[in-house]
Amino acid sequence: MSGLVPAYSDLPVEIQFNPKFELTYNYNLQCNIKRKARPLTLNIKGEGYQIHHSVMADEPQIKVTSADPCKLHFGEFFINEVKTKQVELTNEGDFNFDFQWKRVANKYITISPETGTVQKGSTVTITIEYAPTVENVLKNYKATLSVLSGPKYDFSFSGSARKPGVRLNQHVFDFGQCFVMSQPVPNKKTLTITNIDNQAISVESNYEKKVYLDFPVVPGQVLMPGEEKIEIPITFTPREQKEYNEIIKLNFNNGLYFIDVQVKGQGIPLHLDLKDPDQVETNLGVVSVGQEVSKVVPVVNRSLKTVKFFVVPKDKKAFAATSVSAHPEPTQEIMLKPKESFPIEIRFRPKTRLPPFEHDVML
């Protein structure tokens, strides 16, 4: 190598060091300059080294080589579960080295740490996390672990996440219009949950009982595979004249999966009235023994929905003892649609002389 350095100027000389062996190198380079008695001497020192390391993956551990891709399978599991794999990078040499992962972005895959330094004589554990929140299939997802100034290691990830196989007979329970009574009458429906999965599924709910709605779920219930089912009673008892709407959250597999069940209904007043309010007291008059008299007392449904009722004397024995009867019979259920009326007939046929009496008839 030769060159010319113009007067009052500099000439950079580039020196490249490319060791072939793990040795300590020491060189003296001499530069002969014309008309100078002694050459310029440049001392160059350097040390050649190799990165001594190992890469292990999975559990039980397998040795990863740069020649063949390492395949890691997360398996099949339920959404919102988190599956992890670990890769251990060990520095067996006398010098620190850096590493870096390269991959296409995937929102369900996390590698931690993605870059870093492995100190001599130490091991760095890298965690690969697969955490899908929706149904997802991971197939041959590729990532590369690069050791700076060293080899590269290819990885291939696969796995799948799915929803638990559960079936509900209904997701919405509409009780419709229900009467608000002075003595509350409960309205009942049943939620049936069936396990159609090939794995066991736990069921819970943190719903707290309210005065108008009860949804009792026994904690820790587990549905086994083979279409095992549970039935949960839903009891709706409106206490006010208003619309009700509740969302009950079912918790499957300890919070990994949720299903909402809607329960709604409306509390309305009951208006089953006498068509003629003056007939609240009906006088059958004075009747001769052996004669018969009857009075018709119409009742009308002024409610928003159909009313079912029975006509029942408050004191059945006393009612019969005075030769009074009501039609329909106490065992006959009457159904009245809104705005419809129904005639209740009261008959009186005395067989003997009777003192004045008074009876209450209940609807």
C-alpha positions as CSV (number, residue, x, y, z in Angstrom):
1,M,0.0,0.0,0.0
2,S,1.3,3.4,-0.9
3,G,0.0,6.9,-1.2
4,L,0.8,10.6,-1.2
5,V,0.1,13.1,1.6
6,P,0.0,16.7,0.2
7,A,1.7,19.4,2.2
8,Y,-0.1,20.6,5.4
9,S,-2.8,17.9,5.1
10,D,-4.0,14.6,6.6
11,L,-4.6,11.2,5.0
12,P,-6.8,8.7,6.9
13,V,-5.7,5.1,7.0
14,E,-8.4,2.5,7.6
15,I,-7.4,-0.7,9.4
16,Q,-9.7,-3.7,9.4
17,F,-9.4,-6.4,12.1
18,N,-10.9,-9.8,11.2
19,P,-9.7,-12.5,13.6
20,K,-10.0,-16.1,12.6
21,F,-9.3,-17.7,16.0
22,E,-9.9,-17.0,19.7
23,L,-6.4,-15.5,20.3
24,T,-4.8,-12.2,21.4
25,Y,-3.3,-10.4,18.5
26,N,-0.4,-7.9,18.5
27,Y,1.0,-6.3,15.3
28,N,3.4,-3.6,14.5
29,L,2.8,-1.9,11.2
30,Q,5.6,0.1,9.6
31,C,5.1,3.0,7.2
32,N,8.2,4.0,5.2
33,I,8.3,7.7,4.4
34,K,10.7,9.0,1.7
35,R,13.6,11.1,2.9
36,K,12.9,10.2,6.5
37,A,15.5,8.2,8.3
38,R,13.2,6.0,10.4
39,P,9.8,4.5,9.5
40,L,6.6,5.3,11.4
41,T,5.5,2.4,13.5
42,L,1.8,1.7,14.4
43,N,1.1,-0.9,17.1
44,I,-2.2,-2.8,16.7
45,K,-3.7,-5.0,19.3
46,G,-6.9,-7.0,19.3
47,E,-8.5,-10.2,20.6
48,G,-10.6,-12.6,18.7
49,Y,-13.5,-14.4,20.5
50,Q,-16.5,-16.5,19.7
51,I,-20.0,-16.2,21.3
52,H,-20.4,-19.3,23.4
53,H,-24.0,-19.8,24.2
54,S,-27.0,-22.2,24.3
55,V,-30.7,-21.8,23.6
56,M,-33.2,-24.0,25.4
57,A,-37.0,-23.8,25.0
58,D,-40.3,-25.3,26.3
59,E,-40.9,-27.5,29.3
60,P,-39.5,-30.1,29.3
61,Q,-36.6,-28.3,27.8
62,I,-35.3,-29.0,24.3
63,K,-32.2,-27.6,22.7
64,V,-32.7,-25.1,20.0
65,T,-30.4,-25.1,17.0
66,S,-29.9,-22.6,14.2
67,A,-30.3,-25.3,11.6
68,D,-34.0,-26.3,12.3
69,P,-37.0,-24.1,13.4
70,C,-38.2,-24.7,16.9
71,K,-42.0,-25.4,17.0
72,L,-43.9,-24.4,20.1
73,H,-47.5,-25.4,20.5
74,F,-49.7,-23.6,23.0
75,G,-52.5,-26.1,22.6
76,E,-56.3,-25.6,22.6
77,F,-57.8,-23.6,25.4
78,F,-60.6,-21.1,26.3
79,I,-60.5,-17.4,25.4
80,N,-59.1,-15.1,28.1
81,E,-56.8,-17.8,29.3
82,V,-53.1,-17.0,29.2
83,K,-50.6,-19.6,27.9
84,T,-46.9,-19.1,28.1
85,K,-43.7,-20.7,26.8
86,Q,-40.2,-19.9,27.9
87,V,-36.9,-19.7,26.1
88,E,-33.6,-19.6,28.0
89,L,-30.6,-17.9,26.5
90,T,-27.4,-18.8,28.4
91,N,-24.0,-17.0,28.0
92,E,-21.2,-19.6,28.4
93,G,-18.4,-17.3,27.2
94,D,-16.2,-14.6,28.7
95,F,-17.9,-11.6,26.9
96,N,-21.4,-10.1,27.1
97,F,-23.6,-10.3,24.0
98,D,-26.9,-8.7,22.9
99,F,-30.0,-10.4,21.4
100,Q,-33.1,-9.2,19.6
101,W,-36.4,-10.8,18.5
102,K,-37.8,-10.0,15.0
103,R,-41.4,-10.8,14.1
104,V,-44.6,-9.6,12.5
105,A,-46.8,-7.8,15.1
106,N,-49.6,-9.9,16.6
107,K,-51.8,-8.3,19.4
108,Y,-52.2,-11.6,21.1
109,I,-48.5,-12.5,21.3
110,T,-46.1,-10.8,23.8
111,I,-42.4,-11.6,24.0
112,S,-40.6,-10.3,27.1
113,P,-37.9,-9.1,26.9
114,E,-37.7,-8.6,23.1
115,T,-34.2,-7.1,23.3
116,G,-31.5,-7.3,25.9
117,T,-27.9,-8.2,27.0
118,V,-26.8,-11.5,28.4
119,Q,-24.0,-11.0,30.8
120,K,-21.1,-13.5,30.8
121,G,-21.9,-16.6,32.9
122,S,-25.6,-15.8,33.2
123,T,-29.0,-16.8,31.7
124,V,-31.8,-14.7,30.5
125,T,-35.3,-16.2,30.5
126,I,-37.6,-15.0,27.7
127,T,-41.4,-15.4,28.1
128,I,-43.6,-15.9,25.1
129,E,-47.2,-15.2,26.1
130,Y,-50.3,-16.1,24.0
131,A,-53.5,-14.3,25.4
132,P,-56.4,-14.1,22.9
133,T,-59.5,-12.4,24.1
134,V,-61.6,-13.7,21.2
135,E,-61.7,-16.9,19.3
136,N,-58.4,-17.2,17.5
137,V,-56.2,-19.7,15.6
138,L,-52.5,-19.2,15.7
139,K,-50.9,-21.2,12.9
140,N,-47.1,-21.2,12.0
141,Y,-46.6,-17.8,13.5
142,K,-42.9,-17.1,12.9
143,A,-40.4,-15.2,15.1
144,T,-36.6,-15.1,14.9
145,L,-34.2,-14.7,17.8
146,S,-31.0,-13.0,16.6
147,V,-27.8,-13.1,18.7
148,L,-25.8,-10.0,17.6
149,S,-22.5,-11.1,15.9
150,G,-23.9,-14.7,16.2
151,P,-26.4,-17.1,14.8
152,K,-30.2,-16.7,14.3
153,Y,-32.8,-19.1,15.7
154,D,-36.2,-19.5,14.0
155,F,-39.3,-20.2,16.0
156,S,-42.8,-21.3,14.9
157,F,-45.8,-20.8,17.2
158,S,-49.2,-22.4,17.0
159,G,-52.3,-22.8,19.1
160,S,-56.0,-21.9,19.3
161,A,-58.5,-20.3,21.6
162,R,-62.2,-20.8,21.7
163,K,-65.3,-20.0,23.7
164,P,-66.6,-22.6,26.2
165,G,-69.3,-24.8,24.8
166,V,-72.3,-23.8,26.8
167,R,-75.9,-23.5,25.7
168,L,-78.6,-21.4,27.4
169,N,-82.3,-22.2,26.8
170,Q,-82.9,-18.4,26.7
171,H,-80.8,-15.2,26.9
172,V,-83.8,-12.9,27.5
173,F,-86.5,-13.6,30.1
174,D,-89.4,-11.3,29.6
175,F,-92.1,-11.6,32.3
176,G,-94.2,-9.0,30.6
177,Q,-96.9,-7.3,32.7
178,C,-97.3,-8.6,36.2
179,F,-99.7,-7.4,38.9
180,V,-98.5,-5.5,41.9
181,M,-100.4,-7.0,44.8
182,S,-100.7,-6.0,48.4
183,Q,-99.7,-9.7,49.0
184,P,-96.9,-10.1,46.4
185,V,-97.3,-13.0,44.0
186,P,-94.0,-14.4,42.6
187,N,-93.7,-15.1,38.9
188,K,-91.2,-17.8,37.9
189,K,-89.2,-18.9,34.9
190,T,-86.2,-21.3,34.6
191,L,-82.8,-20.8,33.1
192,T,-81.3,-24.0,31.8
193,I,-77.5,-24.1,31.2
194,T,-76.1,-27.1,29.3
195,N,-72.4,-28.1,28.9
196,I,-71.9,-29.1,25.2
197,D,-68.1,-28.9,25.5
198,N,-65.6,-31.7,25.9
199,Q,-64.2,-30.2,29.1
200,A,-65.7,-29.4,32.5
201,I,-67.1,-25.9,32.9
202,S,-67.7,-24.0,36.1
203,V,-70.6,-21.6,36.5
204,E,-71.0,-18.8,39.0
205,S,-72.7,-15.4,39.3
206,N,-72.2,-12.5,41.6
207,Y,-75.8,-11.3,41.3
208,E,-77.2,-10.1,44.6
209,K,-80.8,-10.9,45.4
210,K,-83.2,-8.0,45.2
211,V,-86.6,-7.6,46.7
212,Y,-88.2,-7.9,43.3
213,L,-85.8,-10.4,41.6
214,D,-84.1,-13.6,42.9
215,F,-81.5,-15.5,40.9
216,P,-80.0,-18.2,43.2
217,V,-76.7,-19.7,41.8
218,V,-74.9,-22.1,44.1
219,P,-71.2,-21.2,44.2
220,G,-68.7,-23.6,42.7
221,Q,-71.0,-25.5,40.5
222,V,-69.2,-27.5,37.7
223,L,-70.9,-28.9,34.6
224,M,-69.2,-32.1,33.4
225,P,-68.9,-33.0,29.7
226,G,-71.7,-35.0,28.2
227,E,-74.4,-32.3,28.2
228,E,-74.8,-32.1,31.9
229,K,-77.2,-29.3,32.8
230,I,-78.3,-27.1,35.7
231,E,-81.6,-25.3,36.1
232,I,-81.7,-21.9,37.9
233,P,-85.1,-20.5,38.9
234,I,-85.7,-16.9,38.2
235,T,-88.3,-15.3,40.5
236,F,-89.8,-11.9,39.6
237,T,-92.0,-10.2,42.1
238,P,-92.7,-6.6,41.2
239,R,-93.3,-4.3,44.2
240,E,-93.9,-1.0,42.2
241,Q,-95.8,0.0,39.2
242,K,-92.9,0.5,36.8
243,E,-90.7,-1.3,34.2
244,Y,-87.9,-3.5,35.4
245,N,-84.8,-4.4,33.4
246,E,-81.9,-6.3,35.0
247,I,-78.7,-7.7,33.4
248,I,-77.3,-10.8,35.2
249,K,-73.7,-11.7,34.3
250,L,-72.9,-15.4,34.3
251,N,-69.3,-16.2,35.0
252,F,-67.8,-19.3,33.4
253,N,-64.4,-20.9,34.3
254,N,-63.5,-18.4,37.0
255,G,-64.0,-15.2,35.0
256,L,-62.5,-16.4,31.7
257,Y,-65.8,-16.1,29.9
258,F,-69.1,-14.2,30.5
259,I,-72.6,-14.4,29.2
260,D,-75.3,-11.8,30.0
261,V,-78.8,-12.8,30.7
262,Q,-81.5,-10.1,30.5
263,V,-84.5,-10.2,32.8
264,K,-87.3,-7.7,32.3
265,G,-90.9,-7.1,33.2
266,Q,-93.4,-4.5,34.2
267,G,-95.4,-4.0,37.4
268,I,-99.0,-2.9,36.8
269,P,-102.0,-2.4,39.1
270,L,-104.8,-5.0,39.4
271,H,-108.2,-3.5,38.6
272,L,-110.9,-6.1,39.0
273,D,-113.9,-4.1,40.0
274,L,-117.7,-4.3,40.3
275,K,-119.3,-2.9,37.2
276,D,-121.8,-1.1,39.6
277,P,-119.9,0.0,42.7
278,D,-123.3,0.2,44.5
279,Q,-123.5,-3.6,44.4
280,V,-120.6,-3.9,46.9
281,E,-123.5,-4.6,49.3
282,T,-126.1,-6.8,47.6
283,N,-129.4,-7.2,49.4
284,L,-131.3,-10.4,48.6
285,G,-134.4,-9.2,50.4
286,V,-137.0,-11.2,52.3
287,V,-137.7,-14.5,50.7
288,S,-140.4,-17.1,51.7
289,V,-139.3,-20.6,52.6
290,G,-139.2,-22.7,49.4
291,Q,-139.0,-19.6,47.2
292,E,-135.8,-18.6,45.3
293,V,-134.3,-15.3,44.5
294,S,-131.1,-14.5,42.5
295,K,-129.0,-11.4,41.9
296,V,-126.4,-10.8,39.2
297,V,-123.3,-8.9,40.2
298,P,-121.2,-8.2,37.1
299,V,-117.4,-7.7,37.6
300,V,-115.2,-6.0,35.0
301,N,-111.5,-6.2,34.3
302,R,-110.1,-2.7,34.0
303,S,-106.5,-3.9,34.1
304,L,-104.0,-3.9,31.3
305,K,-103.8,-7.7,31.1
306,T,-106.0,-10.8,31.5
307,V,-107.1,-11.6,35.1
308,K,-107.6,-15.1,36.4
309,F,-109.7,-15.4,39.5
310,F,-112.1,-17.6,41.6
311,V,-115.3,-16.7,43.3
312,V,-115.0,-18.0,46.9
313,P,-117.2,-17.3,50.0
314,K,-115.1,-16.2,52.9
315,D,-116.9,-18.7,55.2
316,K,-118.0,-21.6,53.0
317,K,-119.9,-23.4,55.8
318,A,-121.9,-20.4,56.9
319,F,-122.6,-19.6,53.3
320,A,-124.0,-23.0,52.6
321,A,-125.9,-23.1,56.0
322,T,-128.0,-20.1,54.9
323,S,-128.9,-21.8,51.6
324,V,-126.9,-19.2,49.6
325,S,-124.9,-20.3,46.6
326,A,-122.7,-18.5,44.1
327,H,-122.2,-19.3,40.5
328,P,-119.6,-20.1,39.2
329,E,-118.5,-22.7,41.7
330,P,-115.5,-21.9,43.9
331,T,-113.4,-24.4,42.0
332,Q,-114.1,-22.9,38.6
333,E,-111.4,-20.5,37.4
334,I,-112.6,-17.4,35.6
335,M,-110.5,-15.7,32.9
336,L,-111.3,-12.1,32.0
337,K,-109.5,-10.2,29.3
338,P,-109.0,-6.4,29.6
339,K,-112.4,-4.5,29.4
340,E,-114.4,-7.8,29.6
341,S,-117.1,-8.3,32.2
342,F,-118.4,-11.5,33.9
343,P,-121.8,-12.0,35.7
344,I,-121.6,-13.5,39.2
345,E,-124.9,-14.9,40.2
346,I,-125.9,-15.1,43.9
347,R,-128.9,-17.4,44.6
348,F,-130.9,-17.6,47.8
349,R,-133.4,-20.4,48.5
350,P,-134.3,-20.8,52.2
351,K,-135.4,-24.1,53.4
352,T,-136.3,-22.9,56.9
353,R,-136.8,-19.6,58.6
354,L,-133.5,-17.8,59.0
355,P,-132.4,-14.7,61.0
356,P,-130.8,-11.9,59.0
357,F,-127.3,-12.7,57.8
358,E,-124.4,-11.2,56.0
359,H,-121.6,-12.9,54.0
360,D,-118.5,-11.8,52.3
361,V,-117.6,-13.2,48.9
362,M,-114.0,-12.9,47.8
363,L,-112.5,-12.7,44.3
